[in-house]
Amino acid sequence: MGLFNDLGKKFEKLKQTAESSADGEATHGCKECETLLYTDYDECPECGSDSVVPVRQD
Ligand SMILES: [Zn+2]
């Protein structure tokens, strides 16, 4: 029973993580490749461009 409970907790955590990433709360984005970013990068981790700009959140 203990094992089952541990697994249940892990799944719950995974679910919460997935939900919070799906919220689309990207704070920055790359103008070159349009990748959404969750941190302010000096260079885009995807294409290496320095066109990382803040995303306006209303
Ligand atoms: Zn990029």
N, CA, C, O and the ligand as a Tripos MOL2 file, in Angstrom:
@<TRIPOS>MOLECULE
protein
  233   231    59     0     0
PROTEIN
NO_CHARGES

@<TRIPOS>ATOM
      1 N           0.8230   -1.2130    0.0000 N.3       1 MET1
      2 CA          0.0000    0.0000    0.0000 C.3       1 MET1
      3 C           0.8580    1.2640    0.0000 C.2       1 MET1
      4 O           0.5250    2.2700   -0.6270 O.2       1 MET1
      5 N           1.9960    1.1740    0.7410 N.am      2 GLY2
      6 CA          2.8750    2.3410    0.8190 C.3       2 GLY2
      7 C           3.4020    2.7310   -0.5470 C.2       2 GLY2
      8 O           3.4900    3.9110   -0.8860 O.2       2 GLY2
      9 N           3.7550    1.7050   -1.3320 N.am      3 LEU3
     10 CA          4.2710    1.9790   -2.6750 C.3       3 LEU3
     11 C           3.2210    2.6930   -3.5180 C.2       3 LEU3
     12 O           3.5180    3.6510   -4.2310 O.2       3 LEU3
     13 N           2.0280    2.2170   -3.4230 N.am      4 PHE4
     14 CA          0.9520    2.8280   -4.2150 C.3       4 PHE4
     15 C           0.7760    4.3000   -3.8450 C.2       4 PHE4
     16 O           0.5770    5.1500   -4.7130 O.2       4 PHE4
     17 N           0.8500    4.5860   -2.5530 N.am      5 ASN5
     18 CA          0.6930    5.9720   -2.1150 C.3       5 ASN5
     19 C           1.8220    6.8550   -2.6380 C.2       5 ASN5
     20 O           1.5920    7.9880   -3.0610 O.2       5 ASN5
     21 N           3.0460    6.3230   -2.6050 N.am      6 ASP6
     22 CA          4.1780    7.1080   -3.0990 C.3       6 ASP6
     23 C           3.9940    7.4300   -4.5830 C.2       6 ASP6
     24 O           4.2230    8.5580   -5.0180 O.2       6 ASP6
     25 N           3.5860    6.4410   -5.3360 N.am      7 LEU7
     26 CA          3.3770    6.6650   -6.7650 C.3       7 LEU7
     27 C           2.3000    7.7180   -6.9930 C.2       7 LEU7
     28 O           2.4240    8.5810   -7.8620 O.2       7 LEU7
     29 N           1.2590    7.6300   -6.2060 N.am      8 GLY8
     30 CA          0.1680    8.5970   -6.3460 C.3       8 GLY8
     31 C           0.6690   10.0020   -6.1190 C.2       8 GLY8
     32 O           0.2890   10.9260   -6.8390 O.2       8 GLY8
     33 N           1.5240   10.1730   -5.1190 N.am      9 LYS9
     34 CA          2.0610   11.5140   -4.8360 C.3       9 LYS9
     35 C           2.9310   11.9970   -5.9890 C.2       9 LYS9
     36 O           2.8850   13.1670   -6.3690 O.2       9 LYS9
     37 N           3.7280   11.0790   -6.5420 N.am     10 LYS10
     38 CA          4.5930   11.4820   -7.6560 C.3      10 LYS10
     39 C           3.7710   11.9300   -8.8480 C.2      10 LYS10
     40 O           4.0850   12.9290   -9.4960 O.2      10 LYS10
     41 N           2.7200   11.1830   -9.1310 N.am     11 PHE11
     42 CA          1.8810   11.5500  -10.2750 C.3      11 PHE11
     43 C           1.2230   12.9010  -10.0350 C.2      11 PHE11
     44 O           1.0870   13.7090  -10.9530 O.2      11 PHE11
     45 N           0.8210   13.1340   -8.8020 N.am     12 GLU12
     46 CA          0.1870   14.4060   -8.4770 C.3      12 GLU12
     47 C           1.1440   15.5550   -8.7360 C.2      12 GLU12
     48 O           0.7580   16.5990   -9.2620 O.2      12 GLU12
     49 N           2.4120   15.3450   -8.3550 N.am     13 LYS13
     50 CA          3.4240   16.3740   -8.5550 C.3      13 LYS13
     51 C           3.6570   16.6220  -10.0540 C.2      13 LYS13
     52 O           3.7340   17.7670  -10.5010 O.2      13 LYS13
     53 N           3.7670   15.5340  -10.8160 N.am     14 LEU14
     54 CA          3.9630   15.6650  -12.2600 C.3      14 LEU14
     55 C           2.8110   16.4290  -12.8880 C.2      14 LEU14
     56 O           3.0140   17.2780  -13.7560 O.2      14 LEU14
     57 N           1.6240   16.1280  -12.4510 N.am     15 LYS15
     58 CA          0.4430   16.7730  -13.0000 C.3      15 LYS15
     59 C           0.4900   18.2770  -12.7310 C.2      15 LYS15
     60 O           0.1930   19.0870  -13.6090 O.2      15 LYS15
     61 N           0.8690   18.6370  -11.5030 N.am     16 GLN16
     62 CA          0.9360   20.0630  -11.1610 C.3      16 GLN16
     63 C           1.9920   20.7690  -12.0040 C.2      16 GLN16
     64 O           1.7740   21.8840  -12.4760 O.2      16 GLN16
     65 N           3.1380   20.1150  -12.1930 N.am     17 THR17
     66 CA          4.2040   20.6980  -13.0060 C.3      17 THR17
     67 C           3.7120   20.9350  -14.4220 C.2      17 THR17
     68 O           3.9270   22.0000  -15.0000 O.2      17 THR17
     69 N           3.0480   19.9240  -14.9750 N.am     18 ALA18
     70 CA          2.5510   20.0370  -16.3390 C.3      18 ALA18
     71 C           1.5490   21.1740  -16.4430 C.2      18 ALA18
     72 O           1.5550   21.9270  -17.4170 O.2      18 ALA18
     73 N           0.6930   21.2980  -15.4480 N.am     19 GLU19
     74 CA         -0.3250   22.3490  -15.4950 C.3      19 GLU19
     75 C           0.2960   23.7340  -15.4050 C.2      19 GLU19
     76 O          -0.1320   24.6580  -16.0980 O.2      19 GLU19
     77 N           1.3030   23.8800  -14.5530 N.am     20 SER20
     78 CA          1.8740   25.2180  -14.4170 C.3      20 SER20
     79 C           2.6640   25.6000  -15.6650 C.2      20 SER20
     80 O           2.7120   26.7780  -16.0190 O.2      20 SER20
     81 N           3.2850   24.6290  -16.3410 N.am     21 SER21
     82 CA          3.9980   24.9890  -17.5680 C.3      21 SER21
     83 C           3.0150   25.2930  -18.6900 C.2      21 SER21
     84 O           3.3170   26.0630  -19.6010 O.2      21 SER21
     85 N           1.8460   24.6860  -18.6170 N.am     22 ALA22
     86 CA          0.8600   24.8900  -19.6810 C.3      22 ALA22
     87 C           0.1480   26.2260  -19.5340 C.2      22 ALA22
     88 O          -0.6230   26.6210  -20.4080 O.2      22 ALA22
     89 N           0.4020   26.9140  -18.4430 N.am     23 ASP23
     90 CA         -0.2620   28.1950  -18.2240 C.3      23 ASP23
     91 C           0.2170   29.2560  -19.2010 C.2      23 ASP23
     92 O          -0.4360   30.2840  -19.3780 O.2      23 ASP23
     93 N           1.3480   29.0090  -19.8280 N.am     24 GLY24
     94 CA          1.8530   29.9600  -20.7980 C.3      24 GLY24
     95 C           2.3600   31.2250  -20.1610 C.2      24 GLY24
     96 O           2.1870   32.3110  -20.7150 O.2      24 GLY24
     97 N           2.9840   31.1090  -19.0070 N.am     25 GLU25
     98 CA          3.4890   32.2890  -18.3350 C.3      25 GLU25
     99 C           4.9380   32.5640  -18.7170 C.2      25 GLU25
    100 O           5.7780   32.8380  -17.8600 O.2      25 GLU25
    101 N           5.2160   32.4870  -20.0060 N.am     26 ALA26
    102 CA          6.5560   32.8150  -20.4690 C.3      26 ALA26
    103 C           6.8060   34.2900  -20.2030 C.2      26 ALA26
    104 O           5.9300   35.1220  -20.4390 O.2      26 ALA26
    105 N           7.9810   34.6150  -19.7190 N.am     27 THR27
    106 CA          8.2860   36.0100  -19.4020 C.3      27 THR27
    107 C           9.0540   36.6680  -20.5340 C.2      27 THR27
    108 O           9.0610   37.8920  -20.6620 O.2      27 THR27
    109 N           9.7030   35.8450  -21.3600 N.am     28 HIS28
    110 CA         10.5110   36.3700  -22.4490 C.3      28 HIS28
    111 C          10.3150   35.5160  -23.6900 C.2      28 HIS28
    112 O           9.8550   34.3770  -23.6120 O.2      28 HIS28
    113 N          10.6650   36.0700  -24.8070 N.am     29 GLY29
    114 CA         10.5750   35.3220  -26.0420 C.3      29 GLY29
    115 C          11.6740   35.7580  -26.9910 C.2      29 GLY29
    116 O          12.1960   36.8680  -26.8880 O.2      29 GLY29
    117 N          12.0200   34.8720  -27.9220 N.am     30 CYS30
    118 CA         13.0350   35.2020  -28.9080 C.3      30 CYS30
    119 C          12.3540   35.7310  -30.1640 C.2      30 CYS30
    120 O          11.4600   35.0920  -30.7180 O.2      30 CYS30
    121 N          12.7850   36.8920  -30.5970 N.am     31 LYS31
    122 CA         12.1790   37.4850  -31.7870 C.3      31 LYS31
    123 C          12.6030   36.7420  -33.0500 C.2      31 LYS31
    124 O          11.8840   36.7510  -34.0490 O.2      31 LYS31
    125 N          13.7680   36.0970  -33.0060 N.am     32 GLU32
    126 CA         14.2870   35.4140  -34.1920 C.3      32 GLU32
    127 C          13.5360   34.1200  -34.4660 C.2      32 GLU32
    128 O          13.0510   33.9130  -35.5780 O.2      32 GLU32
    129 N          13.4320   33.2400  -33.4630 N.am     33 CYS33
    130 CA         12.8340   31.9260  -33.6870 C.3      33 CYS33
    131 C          11.4990   31.7770  -32.9700 C.2      33 CYS33
    132 O          10.8600   30.7280  -33.0530 O.2      33 CYS33
    133 N          11.0690   32.8450  -32.2530 N.am     34 GLU34
    134 CA          9.7750   32.8660  -31.5830 C.3      34 GLU34
    135 C           9.6360   31.8060  -30.4990 C.2      34 GLU34
    136 O           8.5280   31.3730  -30.1830 O.2      34 GLU34
    137 N          10.7680   31.3900  -29.9310 N.am     35 THR35
    138 CA         10.7290   30.4800  -28.7970 C.3      35 THR35
    139 C          10.3040   31.2450  -27.5500 C.2      35 THR35
    140 O          10.7930   32.3450  -27.2900 O.2      35 THR35
    141 N           9.3880   30.6560  -26.7800 N.am     36 LEU36
    142 CA          8.9930   31.2810  -25.5260 C.3      36 LEU36
    143 C           9.9400   30.8320  -24.4250 C.2      36 LEU36
    144 O          10.2930   29.6570  -24.3310 O.2      36 LEU36
    145 N          10.3440   31.7830  -23.5960 N.am     37 LEU37
    146 CA         11.3240   31.5030  -22.5490 C.3      37 LEU37
    147 C          10.7570   31.8800  -21.1940 C.2      37 LEU37
    148 O           9.9000   32.7580  -21.0870 O.2      37 LEU37
    149 N          11.2400   31.2130  -20.1660 N.am     38 TYR38
    150 CA         10.7400   31.4370  -18.8140 C.3      38 TYR38
    151 C          11.7700   32.1400  -17.9440 C.2      38 TYR38
    152 O          11.5730   32.3240  -16.7420 O.2      38 TYR38
    153 N          12.8540   32.5230  -18.5640 N.am     39 THR39
    154 CA         13.9200   33.2350  -17.8750 C.3      39 THR39
    155 C          14.4720   34.2750  -18.8410 C.2      39 THR39
    156 O          14.3600   34.1270  -20.0580 O.2      39 THR39
    157 N          15.0680   35.3250  -18.2900 N.am     40 ASP40
    158 CA         15.6710   36.3300  -19.1500 C.3      40 ASP40
    159 C          17.0500   35.8620  -19.5910 C.2      40 ASP40
    160 O          17.9880   35.8270  -18.7940 O.2      40 ASP40
    161 N          17.1640   35.5070  -20.8480 N.am     41 TYR41
    162 CA         18.4500   35.0570  -21.3920 C.3      41 TYR41
    163 C          19.1310   36.1980  -22.1330 C.2      41 TYR41
    164 O          18.4660   37.0310  -22.7480 O.2      41 TYR41
    165 N          20.4530   36.2340  -22.0740 N.am     42 ASP42
    166 CA         21.2040   37.1740  -22.9040 C.3      42 ASP42
    167 C          21.1660   36.7060  -24.3530 C.2      42 ASP42
    168 O          21.0860   37.5050  -25.2850 O.2      42 ASP42
    169 N          21.2260   35.3840  -24.5120 N.am     43 GLU43
    170 CA         21.1570   34.7930  -25.8420 C.3      43 GLU43
    171 C          20.0930   33.7070  -25.8570 C.2      43 GLU43
    172 O          19.9510   32.9620  -24.8870 O.2      43 GLU43
    173 N          19.3610   33.6150  -26.9270 N.am     44 CYS44
    174 CA         18.3550   32.5740  -27.0570 C.3      44 CYS44
    175 C          19.0120   31.1960  -27.0010 C.2      44 CYS44
    176 O          19.9490   30.9220  -27.7520 O.2      44 CYS44
    177 N          18.5210   30.3240  -26.1080 N.am     45 PRO45
    178 CA         19.1140   28.9780  -26.0140 C.3      45 PRO45
    179 C          18.8180   28.1360  -27.2460 C.2      45 PRO45
    180 O          19.4700   27.1160  -27.4690 O.2      45 PRO45
    181 N          17.8520   28.5460  -28.0380 N.am     46 GLU46
    182 CA         17.4880   27.7750  -29.2260 C.3      46 GLU46
    183 C          18.3290   28.1490  -30.4290 C.2      46 GLU46
    184 O          18.8650   27.2680  -31.1010 O.2      46 GLU46
    185 N          18.4570   29.4290  -30.7160 N.am     47 CYS47
    186 CA         19.1210   29.8400  -31.9530 C.3      47 CYS47
    187 C          20.3570   30.7070  -31.7060 C.2      47 CYS47
    188 O          21.0800   31.0410  -32.6450 O.2      47 CYS47
    189 N          20.6020   31.0760  -30.4310 N.am     48 GLY48
    190 CA         21.8030   31.8460  -30.1350 C.3      48 GLY48
    191 C          21.6710   33.3260  -30.4320 C.2      48 GLY48
    192 O          22.6360   34.0750  -30.2770 O.2      48 GLY48
    193 N          20.4950   33.7600  -30.8550 N.am     49 SER49
    194 CA         20.2790   35.1740  -31.1430 C.3      49 SER49
    195 C          20.2300   35.9890  -29.8520 C.2      49 SER49
    196 O          19.8660   35.4680  -28.7980 O.2      49 SER49
    197 N          20.5980   37.2730  -29.9370 N.am     50 ASP50
    198 CA         20.4980   38.1100  -28.7430 C.3      50 ASP50
    199 C          19.1930   38.9070  -28.7480 C.2      50 ASP50
    200 O          19.0540   39.8860  -28.0150 O.2      50 ASP50
    201 N          18.2460   38.4840  -29.5740 N.am     51 SER51
    202 CA         16.9640   39.1840  -29.6650 C.3      51 SER51
    203 C          15.9340   38.6420  -28.6820 C.2      51 SER51
    204 O          14.7730   38.4500  -29.0420 O.2      51 SER51
    205 N          16.3550   38.3930  -27.4350 N.am     52 VAL52
    206 CA         15.4200   37.9410  -26.4010 C.3      52 VAL52
    207 C          14.7640   39.1620  -25.7810 C.2      52 VAL52
    208 O          15.4420   40.0320  -25.2350 O.2      52 VAL52
    209 N          13.4440   39.2230  -25.8690 N.am     53 VAL53
    210 CA         12.7180   40.3970  -25.3880 C.3      53 VAL53
    211 C          11.6570   39.9700  -24.3610 C.2      53 VAL53
    212 O          11.1580   38.8460  -24.4100 O.2      53 VAL53
    213 N          11.3230   40.8650  -23.4420 N.am     54 PRO54
    214 CA         10.2780   40.5670  -22.4720 C.3      54 PRO54
    215 C           8.9140   40.4160  -23.1520 C.2      54 PRO54
    216 O           8.5940   41.1380  -24.0960 O.2      54 PRO54
    217 N           8.1310   39.4800  -22.6640 N.am     55 VAL55
    218 CA          6.7670   39.3110  -23.1690 C.3      55 VAL55
    219 C           5.8320   40.0970  -22.2720 C.2      55 VAL55
    220 O           5.8960   39.9960  -21.0470 O.2      55 VAL55
    221 N           4.9820   40.8640  -22.8790 N.am     56 ARG56
    222 CA          4.0500   41.6740  -22.0840 C.3      56 ARG56
    223 C           2.8980   40.8070  -21.5800 C.2      56 ARG56
    224 O           2.2080   40.1510  -22.3610 O.2      56 ARG56
    225 N           2.7070   40.8160  -20.2800 N.am     57 GLN57
    226 CA          1.6080   40.0630  -19.6750 C.3      57 GLN57
    227 C           0.5640   41.0430  -19.1670 C.2      57 GLN57
    228 O           0.8940   41.9890  -18.4530 O.2      57 GLN57
    229 N          -0.6900   40.8240  -19.5300 N.am     58 ASP58
    230 CA         -1.7350   41.7080  -19.0420 C.3      58 ASP58
    231 C          -2.3410   41.1730  -17.7560 C.2      58 ASP58
    232 O          -3.2450   41.7930  -17.1950 O.2      58 ASP58
    233 ZN         15.8270   32.1690  -30.8500 Zn       59 ZN59
@<TRIPOS>BOND
     1     1     2 1
     2     2     3 1
     3     3     4 2
     4     3     5 am
     5     5     6 1
     6     6     7 1
     7     7     8 2
     8     7     9 am
     9     9    10 1
    10    10    11 1
    11    11    12 2
    12    11    13 am
    13    13    14 1
    14    14    15 1
    15    15    16 2
    16    15    17 am
    17    17    18 1
    18    18    19 1
    19    19    20 2
    20    19    21 am
    21    21    22 1
    22    22    23 1
    23    23    24 2
    24    23    25 am
    25    25    26 1
    26    26    27 1
    27    27    28 2
    28    27    29 am
    29    29    30 1
    30    30    31 1
    31    31    32 2
    32    31    33 am
    33    33    34 1
    34    34    35 1
    35    35    36 2
    36    35    37 am
    37    37    38 1
    38    38    39 1
    39    39    40 2
    40    39    41 am
    41    41    42 1
    42    42    43 1
    43    43    44 2
    44    43    45 am
    45    45    46 1
    46    46    47 1
    47    47    48 2
    48    47    49 am
    49    49    50 1
    50    50    51 1
    51    51    52 2
    52    51    53 am
    53    53    54 1
    54    54    55 1
    55    55    56 2
    56    55    57 am
    57    57    58 1
    58    58    59 1
    59    59    60 2
    60    59    61 am
    61    61    62 1
    62    62    63 1
    63    63    64 2
    64    63    65 am
    65    65    66 1
    66    66    67 1
    67    67    68 2
    68    67    69 am
    69    69    70 1
    70    70    71 1
    71    71    72 2
    72    71    73 am
    73    73    74 1
    74    74    75 1
    75    75    76 2
    76    75    77 am
    77    77    78 1
    78    78    79 1
    79    79    80 2
    80    79    81 am
    81    81    82 1
    82    82    83 1
    83    83    84 2
    84    83    85 am
    85    85    86 1
    86    86    87 1
    87    87    88 2
    88    87    89 am
    89    89    90 1
    90    90    91 1
    91    91    92 2
    92    91    93 am
    93    93    94 1
    94    94    95 1
    95    95    96 2
    96    95    97 am
    97    97    98 1
    98    98    99 1
    99    99   100 2
   100    99   101 am
   101   101   102 1
   102   102   103 1
   103   103   104 2
   104   103   105 am
   105   105   106 1
   106   106   107 1
   107   107   108 2
   108   107   109 am
   109   109   110 1
   110   110   111 1
   111   111   112 2
   112   111   113 am
   113   113   114 1
   114   114   115 1
   115   115   116 2
   116   115   117 am
   117   117   118 1
   118   118   119 1
   119   119   120 2
   120   119   121 am
   121   121   122 1
   122   122   123 1
   123   123   124 2
   124   123   125 am
   125   125   126 1
   126   126   127 1
   127   127   128 2
   128   127   129 am
   129   129   130 1
   130   130   131 1
   131   131   132 2
   132   131   133 am
   133   133   134 1
   134   134   135 1
   135   135   136 2
   136   135   137 am
   137   137   138 1
   138   138   139 1
   139   139   140 2
   140   139   141 am
   141   141   142 1
   142   142   143 1
   143   143   144 2
   144   143   145 am
   145   145   146 1
   146   146   147 1
   147   147   148 2
   148   147   149 am
   149   149   150 1
   150   150   151 1
   151   151   152 2
   152   151   153 am
   153   153   154 1
   154   154   155 1
   155   155   156 2
   156   155   157 am
   157   157   158 1
   158   158   159 1
   159   159   160 2
   160   159   161 am
   161   161   162 1
   162   162   163 1
   163   163   164 2
   164   163   165 am
   165   165   166 1
   166   166   167 1
   167   167   168 2
   168   167   169 am
   169   169   170 1
   170   170   171 1
   171   171   172 2
   172   171   173 am
   173   173   174 1
   174   174   175 1
   175   175   176 2
   176   175   177 am
   177   177   178 1
   178   178   179 1
   179   179   180 2
   180   179   181 am
   181   181   182 1
   182   182   183 1
   183   183   184 2
   184   183   185 am
   185   185   186 1
   186   186   187 1
   187   187   188 2
   188   187   189 am
   189   189   190 1
   190   190   191 1
   191   191   192 2
   192   191   193 am
   193   193   194 1
   194   194   195 1
   195   195   196 2
   196   195   197 am
   197   197   198 1
   198   198   199 1
   199   199   200 2
   200   199   201 am
   201   201   202 1
   202   202   203 1
   203   203   204 2
   204   203   205 am
   205   205   206 1
   206   206   207 1
   207   207   208 2
   208   207   209 am
   209   209   210 1
   210   210   211 1
   211   211   212 2
   212   211   213 am
   213   213   214 1
   214   214   215 1
   215   215   216 2
   216   215   217 am
   217   217   218 1
   218   218   219 1
   219   219   220 2
   220   219   221 am
   221   221   222 1
   222   222   223 1
   223   223   224 2
   224   223   225 am
   225   225   226 1
   226   226   227 1
   227   227   228 2
   228   227   229 am
   229   229   230 1
   230   230   231 1
   231   231   232 2
@<TRIPOS>SUBSTRUCTURE
     1 MET1         2 RESIDUE 1 A MET
     2 GLY2         6 RESIDUE 1 A GLY
     3 LEU3        10 RESIDUE 1 A LEU
     4 PHE4        14 RESIDUE 1 A PHE
     5 ASN5        18 RESIDUE 1 A ASN
     6 ASP6        22 RESIDUE 1 A ASP
     7 LEU7        26 RESIDUE 1 A LEU
     8 GLY8        30 RESIDUE 1 A GLY
     9 LYS9        34 RESIDUE 1 A LYS
    10 LYS10       38 RESIDUE 1 A LYS
    11 PHE11       42 RESIDUE 1 A PHE
    12 GLU12       46 RESIDUE 1 A GLU
    13 LYS13       50 RESIDUE 1 A LYS
    14 LEU14       54 RESIDUE 1 A LEU
    15 LYS15       58 RESIDUE 1 A LYS
    16 GLN16       62 RESIDUE 1 A GLN
    17 THR17       66 RESIDUE 1 A THR
    18 ALA18       70 RESIDUE 1 A ALA
    19 GLU19       74 RESIDUE 1 A GLU
    20 SER20       78 RESIDUE 1 A SER
    21 SER21       82 RESIDUE 1 A SER
    22 ALA22       86 RESIDUE 1 A ALA
    23 ASP23       90 RESIDUE 1 A ASP
    24 GLY24       94 RESIDUE 1 A GLY
    25 GLU25       98 RESIDUE 1 A GLU
    26 ALA26      102 RESIDUE 1 A ALA
    27 THR27      106 RESIDUE 1 A THR
    28 HIS28      110 RESIDUE 1 A HIS
    29 GLY29      114 RESIDUE 1 A GLY
    30 CYS30      118 RESIDUE 1 A CYS
    31 LYS31      122 RESIDUE 1 A LYS
    32 GLU32      126 RESIDUE 1 A GLU
    33 CYS33      130 RESIDUE 1 A CYS
    34 GLU34      134 RESIDUE 1 A GLU
    35 THR35      138 RESIDUE 1 A THR
    36 LEU36      142 RESIDUE 1 A LEU
    37 LEU37      146 RESIDUE 1 A LEU
    38 TYR38      150 RESIDUE 1 A TYR
    39 THR39      154 RESIDUE 1 A THR
    40 ASP40      158 RESIDUE 1 A ASP
    41 TYR41      162 RESIDUE 1 A TYR
    42 ASP42      166 RESIDUE 1 A ASP
    43 GLU43      170 RESIDUE 1 A GLU
    44 CYS44      174 RESIDUE 1 A CYS
    45 PRO45      178 RESIDUE 1 A PRO
    46 GLU46      182 RESIDUE 1 A GLU
    47 CYS47      186 RESIDUE 1 A CYS
    48 GLY48      190 RESIDUE 1 A GLY
    49 SER49      194 RESIDUE 1 A SER
    50 ASP50      198 RESIDUE 1 A ASP
    51 SER51      202 RESIDUE 1 A SER
    52 VAL52      206 RESIDUE 1 A VAL
    53 VAL53      210 RESIDUE 1 A VAL
    54 PRO54      214 RESIDUE 1 A PRO
    55 VAL55      218 RESIDUE 1 A VAL
    56 ARG56      222 RESIDUE 1 A ARG
    57 GLN57      226 RESIDUE 1 A GLN
    58 ASP58      230 RESIDUE 1 A ASP
    59 ZN59       233 GROUP 0 **** ****
